């Protein structure tokens, strides 16, 4: 369960390239960077407490860079929290399900049934990013320029 650094780097570098091409003003650019930094500080604190993985913290921060400070970021955090909660509950229920264990499904999904391994929260973060990305003005511009 590792989120590769290149995933976050692609988000960061693509933001750095696309934002100026979109004509984003420097003040807005700075606010987007502030969003990424704020989320990084919060998630780094959660990582230090053992409540979040390092890859999750980097992915969430890189996504926040695209969302900026505002409703898009709030929606992303809310959707990620709900999806993460549902994912966590599902995996915890799966881990104690006699039917799942007796049928041997644990052999095919060893990370999900191993109680020593955490929850793959990156799944929820990625899904939340995909579900809410169109709330970001920058993403709307990028999609609009591709669609013509």
C-alpha positions in Angstrom: 0.0 0.0 0.0 2.2 2.7 -1.3 1.3 5.9 -3.2 4.3 6.6 -5.3 5.8 10.1 -5.1 5.5 10.5 -8.8 1.7 10.6 -8.5 1.9 13.7 -6.3 4.7 15.2 -8.4 2.6 14.9 -11.6 -0.2 16.8 -9.9 2.2 19.5 -8.6 4.1 19.9 -11.9 1.0 19.9 -14.0 -0.6 22.6 -11.8 2.6 24.7 -12.1 2.4 24.4 -15.9 -1.4 24.6 -16.5 -2.2 27.4 -14.0 -0.2 30.1 -15.9 -1.4 28.8 -19.2 -4.9 29.2 -18.0 -4.2 32.9 -17.2 -4.5 32.4 -13.5 -3.5 35.6 -11.7 -0.6 35.5 -9.3 -2.8 36.2 -6.3 -5.0 33.2 -7.2 -1.9 31.1 -7.9 -0.6 32.0 -4.4 -3.9 31.0 -2.8 -3.8 27.7 -4.5 -0.3 27.2 -3.2 -1.5 28.2 0.2 -4.2 25.6 0.1 -1.7 22.9 -0.8 0.6 24.1 2.0 -2.2 24.3 4.6 -3.3 20.8 3.8 0.3 19.5 3.9 0.8 21.0 7.4 -2.4 19.4 8.7 -1.8 16.1 7.1 1.8 16.0 8.1 0.6 16.5 11.7 -1.8 13.6 11.2 1.1 11.5 9.8 3.3 12.4 12.8 0.5 11.2 15.1 0.2 7.9 13.1 -3.3 8.8 12.0 -2.5 9.1 8.2 0.1 7.6 5.8 2.8 9.8 4.3 1.6 9.0 0.7 -2.0 10.0 1.7 -0.7 13.3 3.1 1.2 14.1 -0.1 -1.6 13.1 -2.4 -4.2 15.1 -0.4 -1.9 18.2 -0.4 -1.2 17.9 -4.2 -4.9 17.6 -4.9 -5.6 20.7 -2.6 -3.2 22.6 -4.8 -5.6 22.1 -7.7 -8.7 22.9 -5.6 -7.5 26.1 -4.1 -8.8 27.8 -1.0 -12.6 27.7 -1.3 -15.6 25.6 -1.8 -13.9 23.1 -4.1 -11.4 22.2 -1.4 -14.1 21.9 1.2 -16.1 19.6 -1.0 -13.0 17.5 -1.7 -12.3 17.1 2.0 -15.9 16.3 2.8 -16.2 13.7 0.0 -12.8 12.2 0.9 -13.9 11.9 4.5 -17.2 10.2 3.7 -15.7 7.8 1.2 -12.8 7.1 3.6 -15.3 6.4 6.4 -17.3 4.0 4.2 -14.1 2.3 3.0 -12.9 1.9 6.6 -16.2 0.5 7.8 -16.4 -1.9 4.8 -12.9 -3.2 5.4 -13.3 -3.6 9.1 -16.6 -5.5 8.5 -14.8 -7.6 5.9 -12.0 -8.5 8.3 -14.5 -10.0 10.8 -16.8 -11.6 8.3 -16.8 -15.4 8.9 -18.2 -15.9 5.4 -15.3 -13.9 3.8 -12.7 -15.7 5.9 -14.2 -19.2 5.5 -14.5 -18.9 1.7 -10.8 -18.2 1.5 -11.2 -14.8 -0.1 -8.5 -13.5 2.3 -6.0 -15.3 0.1 -6.8 -13.1 -2.8 -7.0 -9.8 -0.9 -4.3 -10.3 1.9 -3.9 -6.6 2.5 -7.5 -6.1 3.2 -7.8 -8.9 5.8 -4.5 -8.3 7.6 -5.4 -6.4 10.7 -1.8 -5.3 11.1 -2.0 -3.3 7.9 -3.9 0.0 7.8 -6.7 1.0 5.6 -5.8 2.0 1.9 -7.2 5.5 2.3 -5.6 6.6 -1.0 -8.5 4.8 -2.7 -10.9 7.3 -1.1 -8.6 10.3 -1.8 -8.3 9.4 -5.4 -12.1 8.7 -5.8 -12.9 12.0 -4.0 -10.5 13.9 -6.3 -12.1 12.4 -9.4 -15.6 13.1 -8.1 -14.9 16.7 -7.1 -12.3 17.9 -9.5 -14.8 19.6 -11.8 -15.5 22.0 -8.9 -12.1 23.6 -9.4 -12.1 26.5 -11.8 -8.6 25.5 -13.1 -9.9 22.0 -13.9 -12.9 23.4 -15.7 -10.6 25.6 -17.8 -8.3 22.7 -18.6 -11.2 20.4 -19.6 -12.8 23.2 -21.6 -9.6 23.8 -23.6 -9.3 20.1 -24.4 -12.9 19.9 -25.5 -12.5 23.0 -27.6 
